[in-house]
Amino acid sequence: MSLKPKVALSQDFLFQLAKLPSSTQSKVLRWAVKFQADPKSPGINYEKILAARDSNLKSVRVDDDWRGIVFKPDSGDVYVLLHVDHHDEAYRWAQRRKIAINPVTGAMQIVFVQEVAASVLSAPKLFAALSDHELMSIGVPEDWMGRIQAVQTEDELDGLQTSLPVEAYEGLFLVAAGDTVDQVLTSRETRLDRTIDTTDFMTALSTPESQSRFVIVDDDEAMLAIMNAPLAQWRVFLHPTQYKLARGDRSGPVRVLGGAGTGKTVVALHRAKWLAENRTPDGKKVLFTTFTKNLVLDIEDNLKTLCAPKAMAKIEVRNLDAWVHGFMRSRKLEHKIIYDRSQDGALHAWQAALAVKDASIDLPTAFYEQEFEQVVLAQGVTTRDDYRAVRRTGRGVILSRAKRDAIWPVFEEYRGQLASRKLKEVDDAYRDIASVLSQESETHTAALPYSAIVIDETQDLGPQALKLLRAMMPRESNDLFFVGDGHQRIYSHHRAAMSKCGIDIRGRSRKLYLNYRTTDEIRRLAVALLEGCEVDDLDEGHDETGRYKSLSHGPVPVVVDANSIETAIKLAIDSAKAWQRHDEQRHPGSTCVIVTNRSVRDTFARQFMTAGFKTSVIDANQNGDKEASCIHFATMHRAKGMEFDRVIVVAPSSFFGNPLETDSQRKLIYVALTRAKCEALMLKI
C-alpha cells in the first residue's frame, strides 16, 4: 500500500488568499480541498510555466481566470501550494521564484531570483568577514551569497528584507548590530551537524525553518481549519526562533523578552499547546495566566482556534487574581481581596490607620500609601523587624531606624483593621497562599493539578505574584514559561527581579527582535518616547531597543497638539471619517481610540456615536465588537495585548515631561501606540 502524498501550504499562499474577494476565496477553498485529497487526480492538469527558473513549479487551473502555483518536484511525493492569482500575475510570480533546500540548515526556502544590482560604492562590505557557510547557517539562500556579500549599509540590507527568508534577514541584522554568528545560532538552537540532501524535500519540510513558511495538511479537516481563517496565519506559522522556544523540553524556568509586536504571546500560546499535547498527563492541566482580565478572553479565544478540543481540555486560562480568588474559596477562606483601596471597607481601614500616625514625623499622607505598596506589600514585610531591615531602593526619602519604628504602626493598624473586616490586600493574599502551598509541598499533603504554567505580560507581576507562581509549581522540567517586556511595564510598583523570587532563568533566557505587527515608523516614534526611561529585563538587568526591527512600513504617525478635549474629539472624528472613506475602496480596517481613563473614553465614545459611528467600548470583562467597521474605545491599560489596524492615542501634555518623572506615563503611550499595525494619530491635550 503506497503512502498518501504529502501536501503543504505556503505562508504566501494564505497571505494571497486573504486578499481575494470572498466569492473567489470560496472557489479556491473548494479547489484546494479537492487538491489535498488527491493531488495525483487525473482531473488536475499540471502545466509547465514558460521562463520559470524552477522547472518544479507548475500551474494548476482553478477556473478560467484563476491559477494556483504548485511545487511538484520530480522525486519525492511532495506537493506544495505556493500562490494563487489571476493567470498572468500567477505566472509572473512563478517566473521570479524557485524552491531550494539550504545546504547548511536543511531548510526549504522560497528563493526570489530576480537579479538585484550590487552597489558600486567603495564603502566596506557589511558582511565581508563571514564565509559562505556562515551566511547559509543563518538562513541566507545559496543563490544570494554574492548579493549579500556586496551589502555595504544597514539601509541597503533593509531594502532586501522582503526578498529574503525571515531567518536570513534576522540573522543578518543581528550580525550587523554586533552579534556573532555563533550567538545567533545558539539563540535559535540551530543544528549544523547534519549532512543535508538538497533533493530531499520531504525531509526538508519537517525542519523548524521550513515550518515557519509551510504547513503540512494531512486531511480535509486540517485544510478547512487553516483556510477558513486566512487572516490568522500567525496561528499556523512561527518564526524559526519562536518555533524552537515553543517546543521541546526545558530544564527549568524560561524567560522570553521582546518589544511590542514581536510575537511573545504567540510563542506562549504555542508553548501551552505543545505542553498540553506532549507533556501533560490525564488529570493535569497547563495553566495559562496573565495579570489583565480582558487579555484572558482574547487568549482563550486564540487557544480555541489553535488547539484541537483534546489539547484545549488540558489548558486552563485564568488571570492570576481570579485564580487566587478561586483558591481561597476552595479552601473556605473567608477574606475578600481588595483591588481598589477606595472601596468603603478598605477606605475606612486606611483612614483609621492614618489616625495613629506619629505627629512628629513630617511626611505627607501620600508617602504612607506609596511606602505600603512599594515596600511593605511588594517585599512581603510583615513585622517591625522586617521593616527595619528592608531595602527601599528608589523611594527617595531616607528613613532612620527610629523613623521606621514610628511609621510601622500605621501599616500594622491598617492590616488589623482589614482583618477585622475580613479583607486582605492582593499582595498579602499572594504571600499567604504561597506560604500555604510551600508548607503543603514540604509535607506532601496536596498538589495543584498543573503540569506547567505559562505566564504572559510578566512585567505586570510584582514580587509576591512571582513568588506565588514559583510556589504553585514544583521545581522540575518545563515548569514555568514567562514572556514579557519591560518597555510595557505600566504598573510602576510591580517591578520585580525573578531571581530574587526563587525563579532561576540562567541559560534559559531568550529575546525576540522582529516586530511583526507595528510599522517601523510607528515603532520608532514609540521607542523615542522611552528615551531616558529605565527599562529592565525583569531580572535586575537592563533591556535595550537597538536590536528591535519592524518588518513592515507605512505612513509616519501624525502628532498634533490639540490642547483641548473638544479639539481632540473633532480631529479624531475627522480622521476616522477619512479612514472609513479610504476603506470603502478596500477591506475595512479596525480603529481604536485609546485614552487615559474611563471618563475620557466614554466622552469620546458618546461624541463618535453622535457623529454617526458604530461604537464599541472595551472594558475589563469584554473586548468589544469584532466588526471591523466599528470604532473601538479603550483606556491605555485595557488596550494592552490588543491590536488594531489604526489607533488614535489621546494623552495629556504632562505625559511628555521629564522622562525620569513621567516613566510610567510614557510607557502607557508606548503601549497605546504599538497597538497599531498600520497607522497612528497622537493627540496631545
N, C-alpha and C positions, 0 to 999 in steps of 0.2 A: 504494500500500500504506500503510494507516494505521499510525501508531506505536502500540506497546503502551502502555496506560495506566501511569502512574507510581503505584506502590503504596509506602506508607511505614508504619512502625510508630512509635508514640509511646513515650516512656520510661514514661509512666503505664500504657500497655497491658502492657508487660513487667513492671513492678512488680506490677501487679494479677495477672497470670498466675502469678507466682511464689508468690502466696499461696494459690492454688487447690489442692484435693486432686489427687493425681496422676491419678486417673481423669478428672477434669474437664479437667486440663491436656491430656491426650491428645486429648480430644474437641475442645477449642478449637484445638489444633495442626492436626488434620486439616481443620477448617473453614477455618483461616487459610491453609493451603497451597492449598486449592481457591479461596479468595477471591483470593489473589495471582495465581494462574494466569489467572483471568478475572473481574475484578470486575464485568464487564457481563453475566455469565451470566444467562439468564432465571430460573435457579433461585435467584438472590439477590433477595430481596424487600426493597427499601428502604422502611422505614416512617417516616412523619413522627412527630415527638416533640411531643406537646402541651405547651404552655407553655415550649417551648425558646426561649432568647434568640437562637439562631443557627439559621436555617432550613436551613443546610447540614449540620447534624448529623442523621444518620439512624440508626435502629435496624435491626439485621440479626439474624435468628433463627439461633442456634446449635443449640438444641433446644427442647423445651417450656418449659424454665425459664431458660436462659441466653441473654443478648443481647449482641451486640457493638455498640459505638457507633462509627460511621464518619463521617468528614468527607468530604462529597461535594459540592464547590462546583458551582454551575450552569455556570460556564465553566472550561475547562481540564480535561484528562484526568488528574485527581489524586484519589487515594483514600487516606485515612489511617486506620488502625486506632487508635482513641484509647483505648478502655476495654472491659472485659468484666466482666459481673457478672450476678447474678440480675436478672430482668426489672425489678422495681420499683426496685431500687438503681441499675441502669444508667440508667433514665430520670431518676432524681433527680440523678445525676451530670451528665447531659447538660443538664438544665434550668438548671444553675448555671454553665455554661461557654459560651464562644464561641471561635472561631478568628479571629484578626486578624493583619494584617501591620503591624508597626511602621512608621509613615510616615517615620521618620528613618533607622533602621538597616536596614530591609528584612527584618527577622526575622519568621518565622512564629511566633506565640505562642498558647499556650492561656491564655485570659484568664478568671479567676474573676470572675463578675459579680454575686455576692451583695452586696447593699448592706451597707456597714460604716459604722456611725455615727461621725462625726468627733468628736474630743474638744472639749469646750466650755470647757476651761481657758484662762486668759488668758496662758499661757506663750508665749514667742516660738516661731514656727514654725521647725522644724529646716532646712527647705529653701526658706525664703522667698526667698532670693537667686537661686534657679535658675528659669530660664524653662521653659516647656513644652517647647521644642525641646531644651534641655539635659537635662531629665529623660528625654525619649524617647530621646536619644542614648545614655544609659547603660542603656537597656533597659526603662524604665517604659512599660507599655501606655498608649495614648492614653486609654482609659476610666478609668485610675487617676490622672489628673492631679490632680483636685480632692482625692482622698483623701490622696495623698502630700504635697501642698502644705499639708495640715492637720496633718501629723505634728509633734508637739512634743517628743518624747523618743526616745532610742535604744531604750528598753524598748517603746515603742509601735511603733516600726519592727520590732523583733524579733517582735512579735505578729502582724505581717503577712507574715512571711517565707514561710510555707507557701503563701500565696496569690499571691506574686509570682514572675515568672520569675527564675531564679537569677542571671542577669547584672544584673537590676534591683536585687535585694537587695544583691548585692556592691557595685555602684556606689554605692548609697545609703549603705551603712555606711562605705565608704571616704571618701565626701564628709563624712559626719558625723564621721569620725575626723580630718579636716583636709586630705584631698587635694582638688585641684581637679578639675573635670570633664575638663579637658584632660589632666591626669596619668592619670586613669582610662582615657581613650580612647587615649592614647599607649601605655600598657602593654598594651592589648588590640589595638593596631594597627587600630583601627576606622576604616573608611572612611565619610565623611559627604558625599562629593562626588557622590553619585548621585541621580538622580531616581527615586523609588520609586513603582511602580504597586501600589497596595494591593489590587488584584484579581488580580494575577498570582501565584498560589500555587505554580505550577510553578517559577518563578524563586526565590521566597522560600525554598523547601525547600533550596536549594543554599547558603544563607548559613551561615557558621560558627555564628552564634547559633542558627539553626534546627537545625543538626546536633548541637547539644547536647541536643536534645529528640526529634528524629525521625531515623530511619534509613531510607533508601530501599532496598528489596529488589527486585533485578532479576530473580531467578529462584527456583525452588523450593529449590535448594541453599542459597542465602543465607538464605531464610526458615527452613529447617530448622536451619541452623547457629546462628542467633540464638535461635530459640525453644526449642531443645533445651538451651540454657544460660541459663534465665531469671533465675538468681540472679547473673549476671555482667554486669549492664547497664553497668558501668564500662568493659567492653571495647568497648562499642559507642558510648556517649555520652561526649563530652568537653565540659566547661565551655568557653564561648567563648574564655576566656584560654588554657586548656590546648590547645584546638584550634589556635589561632594559633601557639603555641610548638612544637607537634608537627609543623607543616607549613611548607613554604616554605624558600627559601634564606636562609642567614645568611652574612655576610661574614667571619666568624671564630668563635672560641670563644664559646659561650653558657653562662651560669650561671643556673640556676633554683633559687631558695631557697623554702622553705616549711616550716612546722611539721609535726609528725606528723599524718598523715591528710589532708593537703592534695592528695594525688594526684601527688606528684613522680615516683614510679616509673611511674605510669600514663602520664604525659607522656613519660617516657623510653622506655617500650615503644612508644608510638605514633610517637615520633620515629624509633626504629630501623626500624619498619615502613615509614614514609614514605620514609626514605632508601634502604631496600632496594628499594622499588618504583620509586623515581623518580630516584635519583642514584647507583646502584651498577651499573657495567657488568659484563658477564660476566667472570669471573676475579677479581673483587674481592668483598669482604665488609664488612659493618658489624660491628665488634667491640663487643659489649655486655659491659662489665666492671664489677666491684664488688670490695670488699675481702673480704666474708664468704663462706665456702664454701657454706653451706646456702642463702643467698639466690639463688645461681646456679641451683639446682634449681628454685626457685619461679619465677624469671624465665623460664627456658627453657620450663616448662610453660605459663605465661601467654602467651608469644610464640607457641607452637604453636597455642594456641586462637585467638589474634588474627590470625595471618598465614596466608595461603594457602601451600601447600607451596613454590611457586616463590619467594616472598619469604623464607620461612624458610630456604631453602637458601642465601640470601645473608646470613644473620646467624650470627655465631659468638658463643656465650655462654660466657665463661670468667672465673673470678675472676683477679685480677691475678697472684697468686703462681703459679697453675697456668700462666698464660701465660709467666711468666718461666722456670719450670722447663722448659716445652716449648721455649722459645727456646734455652736453654742446651744442651739435648740435641741440638737441630737443628744447633748449631754445634760439637757434640762437646766442650763444656766440661765438665770432669770434676768441678768443685766441687759439693758438696752444700750446699743452702741451710739455714741454721739458723732454725727457727721457735720453738724452745724452748731457751734457754740452759742448762737443766738437763740436756740430753742429755749423755751421757758425754763425747764428744769436745769439745764446747763447754765443758762444765763444767771439764774438766781444763785446757783452754786458758786459761780465765779465772783459775783458781787459780794457774797458772804466771805469768800476767801480774801478779796481785796480789803475787806474791813479789818483784817488782822495785820495789815502792813505796818512795818516799823516806821513811825513818822520821822525818825532821824535819817532814814535812807532817802535821799533826794533823787528818786528815779521816776520817770513818767509811767502811767498805768500801762501804756503800750509795751514798755520794756518787759513787764512781767509776763504778758501773754506770749511775746516772741521768745523769751527765755524758756518758758514752759514748753513751747512747741519745738524749738530748735535744739535745745539742750536736754531738758528733763525727759520729754516723751521720746525724742529721736534716739537718745542713747540709753533708754531704759533705766533711768535713775529712779530709785525707789526709797533711798534713805538719805538722811543728812550727811552721813559719812561719804556716801557715793557722790553727793553733790559737791562736797568739799574737794574731791579729787578729780572730778570730771574735767575734760578739756573743753574749752569754749571757743575754739578757733573761729574767727570771723565775726564774733559778736560785737567787737568794737569797744565795749566797756570792760575795763579790768576790775575784777572783784577780789578783794582780800578774803581771807578765811572768815573774818568777823562779819563782813557784809554778806557772804554766802549763808552764814548761820542765821543772819537776820532776815534774809529773803526766803529761806526754805519754808518757814511756817505757812506762807501763802499757798504754796504748792501742796503741802500736806493737808491744809484745811480744805482746799478745793477737791482733792481726791476723797477726803472724808465726806464732804457734802454730796459728792456724786454717789458714793457708796450707799449713803442713807436714802437716796432716791432710786437705787438700783440702776445707775447709769455708769457707763465706762467710756473713756476716750478710746478711739480706734487703735492708736498705737499701744495703749495699755492692754487692750484685748489681744492684739497680735502677740505681745510679750507673754501674757498669761497662758495663751493657748500653746505657744512654742514650748513653754516650761512644762505644761501638761504632757505634750507629745514626747518631749525628751525623757521625762520620767517613765512614761509608758514604754518607750523604746528600751530603756535600761532594764525594765522588769519584764519585758516581752508580754505585757498584758494586752496590748492592742496594736493594730497596724492599719494604716489607711489603705484603701483599695486602689492604690496607684502604682503603675509600673514606671511612670516617668511624669515629670511636669515640664511643660513648655510655657515660657513666660514672655509675653510681648510688652513693649514700651517699658523696659526695665528701669529707665531713668526716672520714671514717676514713682518708684517704690523707695521708701525710706529704710533705714537700718532694721527696724523692728519687723517690717514686712519681709525683708530678705532673710532675717533670722528665722522667721516663721516658715518660709518656703524650705529652708535648709532642714528644719525640724520635721517637716512633712514627709521628706523622702530619705530613706536610708542611704548611706554613702555607698554607692555601687555604680556599675557601668550604666551609662545613658540616663543618669538620674535627673539632672537639671539642664535645661537648654534655654539660655537667655538671649533675647535680641533687644537692642536699644540704641539710643543716640543722645549724647549729652547736649547737642545743639537744640534738642526739643524738650529740655527739662523746663517745664513751665510751673512746677511746684517747687519753689526755691528751698523750702525746708525739708525736701525729700532727698537731698544729696547723701549718698551712702557709698562706702567702699566695700566691694564684695568680699575681699579677703578678710576684712575685719568682722564680717558676718558669718564666717565659717565656710565660705564658698571659694575654693581654690581653683582658679582657671588657668594656672600656669601651664603653658604648652597647648592649651585648648582655647585660644583666643584668635578670632579671625575678623577681617574687615571686608566690607563690600564697598566698592568705589563707583560703580557705574549707576547713574541715575536714569531709570527707565521712564519716569513719569514727567518730570518737570523740564521745560526747555532750558537750555544753558543760559538764556537771557534772564529768565526768572530766577534761576539758581544763583546767578551772580549777584543780583540785587539782594536776595535773601541772605546770602553769605556776607555781603558787605555790611549788612545791619549788625552782624555779630562781631565786627572788628573791634577789639578792645574788651570784649566779654570773655570771661573764663569758661572754657569748655573742657570738661573732664571726660575720662574714658570709663567711668563707672567703677574704677578701682584705683583711685589715688594718682592716676597718671593724667596726661593731657591728650586731647584729641586735636586733630588738625583738619583743615578743609582743602589744603593744596592739592591733594590727590583725587578729590571727587570730580567726576566728569558727567555731564549730561549728554545723552546720545541724540537728542532732538533739538531743533532750533525753531524759533518763532519770533513774533513781534517783541520789541523791547517793552517791558512793563511801563505803563504811564503812571507818574506820580504827580498828584495835584494837591496844592494847599487850598483845601475847600474852606477852611476857617470856621465853618458852622455846620451843624447837622442839616439845616434846611438846604444849604448849597450842596452838601454831600449827597442828600437824597435826590436832588434834581440831576446831578451829574451821574449818579448810579442808574437812575431810571433811563436817562438818555443813552447811556452806554448799553444797557440791557436791550433797549429797543433796537439800537443799531446792530447788535449781535444777532437778534432774532431775525431782522431783515436779511442779514447775511446768510443765516441758516436756512432761509426759505429756498436757497439755491442748492442746498446740500443736506447732509444728515444733520439734524438738530444737535446742539451741544448742551451739556449741563452747565448751569451757572449757580454759584453760591455767593451770597453777601455775608461776609464774616466780620463781626463786630466784637466789642469788648465785653458787653454784658447783656442780660436778657431784656432790660428795659429798652436799650437802643435797638436791639434785634427786633423787638415787637413793633417799635415805631417805624422802622424801615419796612417791615412786612405789611403793616397797615397801609402805608403810602403806596407801596407797589400794588397792593390789591385794588386800591382806589384808582390807580392808573391802568387797571385792566389786566394785570398779570395774574396767572395762576400761581399761587404761593404755597410753600411748604416749610414748616418750622422744624428744625432738628433739635431734639432735646435729649435728656438723659436716658429715656426709655424707648425712643424710636428714632430711626434715621431718616424719616420723611418720605415723601412721594418719590417713586423711582422714575417717573415720567421725565424725559429729558427736557421738554419744553417748560417745565415747572421751574420757577426761581426759588432756590433754597435759601434759608436764613439760619445762621448758627453763630454762637459765640465762639471765640478763639479756642476755648477749652474743648468745646463739643465738636469742633471740626477736626480735632486730632484723629489721625488714622484714616481720614476720608479723602476722596479725590474728585475733582470736577474738571471739566474742560476749561472753564474760566472762573476766576474769583474776583470779587470786588472787596478789598480789605479797607475797613474804616477804623482809624486809630487816632487817639488824641495826640496832639503835637508833643505833649510831655513825654510820650513813649520814646521819642527820638533824642532825648537829652544825653548827658554824660553816660557812656557805656557802663562805667562802674556803678552808677546809681540806677540804671534802667535795665540791668541784665535780664531779669525775668520778663519785663515788658517787651524787650527786643526779641527774646526767644519766642514769645507769643506771636509776634508779627512774622517771624521766620516760619513758624508752624503754619500760620494762615496763608502766607504767600505760596508755600510749597505744596498746598493742596491743589494748585492749578497745574494742568497738563499743557495748556496751550497759550493762554493769555491772562494777564493780570492788570488790574487797575487799583492803585493805592491812593486813598483819600485821607489827608490829614485834617483833623478838625480841632 
